[in-house]
Amino acid sequence: MNRRQLLAFAAALGIAPYSQAGVAARMRIVTAHLPPFVLDVREKGGTGKPGALMELVNELCKRVQLSPKTEFVPWRRAIFLATSMPATAIFPLTRLPAREAQFRWLAPLFDEHYIFLAPRKGRFDMRHPEQLKASRIAILRGAGQAAMLHELGYRNVVESASIDEVHRFLLAGIADASFGERNIVRASLRMRGEQQDFDVSEPVRSTTAWLAGSLDFGEDDAELFQRAMAAMQADGSSRRILAQYGLD
C-alpha cells in the first residue's frame, strides 16, 4: 500500500496520520524478551522471530504511519520508563485496577491466561494449589502477577530478573512454583525441551495485555490506536498474526 492509499485508508477509518497525532508522533516503545509475545524462538536452537505481539504492535504503528524506536530492557525497567519518561509506550502490559491510573491505555492486544508451573517431583500439588498458599512463588520482577497472587492469598512471592532466572529458581529449589502467562510458560518449556519435567495448572486468572503509554499520551492518541486495532480485527490481520504463533 503506497502513501496515498494509506492516507485514504486512514481517512476512511477516521484514523489521523502521524502528523496529526499528539504525543504518539514522537513516542518510543519499551518491552522485554517475552517469547512467544516478544522475540520468539519456536524451538531450542531455532531461528528467532519478532514475536506475536511485537508483530501486532508493528502493524498497528504502520497503520497510523508511525515508526517508533523499540528498546528491549528488563521488565521492571520497562515499567519504570513508561511511568517516568514522556512519550513512552510499553507492551504487553496487563491491565489491572492498581495500574489503571498509571498509564494511558492505547490498544488491547491479547487475552492472557495465568497458570502455575512447578517441577513434577516438587512439593507443589497442581491438583490442590489453593492448599499451598505458603508456597514460594516465583514471578518476573515488576510484573502484574504479584497483585494477582496477593488477591489469591499467596504472600510468599520470589521476584526474579528474567524468565531464565525464574526457571533457575525452580530447579534450585529457591521457589516451589512460578506463576505466569500460559503461552510464555509453554514457550519457556519448549525452548528448553523440558515439557516432561514440569506440571502446569489450569488457568486461574484471565486478563488482557495492552499497548499502554505514559500519562502524557492524550485521549486522541488512544483513539488513534484503538481505531487502528479495530480495523485490524475487522479485516482479520490480528487473527492471522496470532495464528502464525499458534495463538488465538
N, C-alpha and C positions, 0 to 999 in steps of 0.2 A: 504494500500500500504506500503510495507516494504522499508527499506532504499535503498536496491539495485534497486528495481523497481522505487523508486522516483528519484534516480540519473539517471537511464536510461531515465525516462520521461523528466527530466530536460535537459539532453543532446540532446534528440530528438528535443526539442523545442529551443535549443540554450540558455537555462537558466543556468547561473552559480550557483552552490550551494553556501551556505553562506561562505564557506572557501575561495571562490574566489572573493566574493563581496568586495567592498570598505568600505565606511562609514556604509553602511547598516548592516554589520556584527556586529556592536556594537550600533545600534540605539535603541532609546526608542520612544514611541509614547505618545502624549498628545491629549486629547479630552475632551469633556464636555457632560453633560447629555442632550441629544437632541432626545427624542423619536419622531418618531419610528426609527431613524437612529442609535442612541446610547442609550443603556439601555432602552428598550421599555417596556411599560406596556399597554396591549391592552385595558383593561377596568379598571374602578376605583376599587381599591382593588384587582386587578387580579395579576396573577403570572408574575414576571418580565422575560424578555427575553433579550438577548445580544443587539439586535437592528440590523436592516438590514445591515447597512454599517459596523458595528462592525463585523458582521459575514463575510462580504465580505473581510475586511482587514485581519481578522484572517486566512481565507482560502488563501488569497494572500500570506501572510507571510509563511504559511505552505508549499506552493508550491515552495518557494525559500529557504526552510529549515532555516527559521529564527523564533525565539521565543522572540520577543522584549517585554519588560515590558510596560504596558499601564497605564498611570496616568490620573485620572479624576480630572480636575480643572475647575474653571470658565473660560469661553471662552476667555476673554481678557488676562488672564494669559497664556492660551494655545498659543495664538498668540505671546505673549512676549517670551515665552520659545522657540518657534520654530524659532524666529528671533534673538535670543541672545545666545542660548546654542548649542554646537556642537552635531551632530548625533541625532537630534531631529526631528521626523516626526509628522505631525498633520493631522487630518481629522475630519469632512468633511469640507474642505476649498474651498470656492467659488473662482474660477479663474477669476480675474478681471484685466484690464490693469494696475491699480495702484499697484497691487501686483505682477505683472509679474516678476520683477527683485528681489523680496524679498525672493523668495523660489525656490527650485528645485522641479519641478512638476513631481511627481513619477508615478502616475496612476490615470486615470479618474474613478470615482466610480458611479456617478448618475447624471442624468439631473434634475435640480431643476427648480421649477416654483414659483415665488414670487407673493403674493397676499396681499391685505389689509384685516384687521379684525377690526370690530367695534361693540360696543353694539347696539342691534337692535333699542333701543329707544334713541340713541345718535344723535349728530348733523352731523356726517359724512355720507354723502349720497353716498352709493355704486354705485348708477346709474350715478353719475357725480363726481368721485373723482378728476378729473382734475380741478374742480371749487373750490376745497378746499385746495389750496396749502399752506395756512397759518395755517392749522390744526396742532395740536401737534401729532407727530407720534412716537410711542414707538418702539424701537428696542433693540436687545441684544447688550450690550457694546462690542465694538471691532469687531462687525460683518460687513460684506461687504455691508449690506443693506444701510448703511449711504451714500456710494458713489452712489448707485443706486438711492436713494431718491433725492440726490442733482442733479443728471442728469435729473430727472423727474420734478425738480422745487420745491421740498419740502425742506424747510430750517429749520423748527421748529422741530428738532429731539430730542426726550427724550430717553436717554440711560438708560438701566436697567441692573442689575447684573445677572438676570436669567429669564427664561421663566415665572416662577411663579411671579416674580416682574412685568414683562410686563402685566400679567393678572391683578394684583392688581392695577396697574396704570390705566388700562381701567375701572375697577369697581369703582375706587375712583375719576374718572374724571380728573386725572393728565394728561392723554393722551386721545385724541379723537379717535385714531385708532392705530393699530400696523401694521407692515409690516414684513412679514416673509415667509419662505418656506411653500408651501401649505400643505405638509404632516405633518410637525411639528405643524402647526396651527391646523389641523384636529385632531392630536393626543392629543394636549393640551385640546381641547374642549371635546373630547371623554372621557378622563380620569376624567374630572370634571362633565360630564353629562350636559353640558351647550350648546349643539349644537343649541337649540332653542332660546337662549338668544342673539346670535350674528349673524351678517351678514358677509359674505365674498365676495370679488370681484372676477372677472375673473383674471387669471394670467396677470400681467403687465410687467413682465421681466422673461426671462429664461436664466439660466447659467448652468455650470457643477461643481459639487462638486468633489474635488480631494483628494487623499492622497498626501501631499506635505511634503517637508523636508527642513531643514536648508541648507544654501548655500554650506556647506562643502560636501554634497552629490554630487557625480560626475555623469557625463553622463552615465557611466557604471552602476551605481546604478539605475538610471531612466530607462535604457534599461532593466535591470533585472526585475523590477516590471511591466513595460509595456508589456513585452513579456508574463509574467505570467498572467496578466489581459486579454490579447488577447486570451490566451489558455482557461481561464475560460469562456470567452464569446463564444468561438468556441464550447466548449463541453456542454454549457448550464448551467454551475454551477452558474454563476452570476444571470441568469434569475430565476433559481429555488430558490435561496436565497431571492431575492426580492419578488417573488411570495408568499413566506411564510408570508410576512408582508403586502400583498395586494398592492405591488408596482410593477411597470413595467418600 
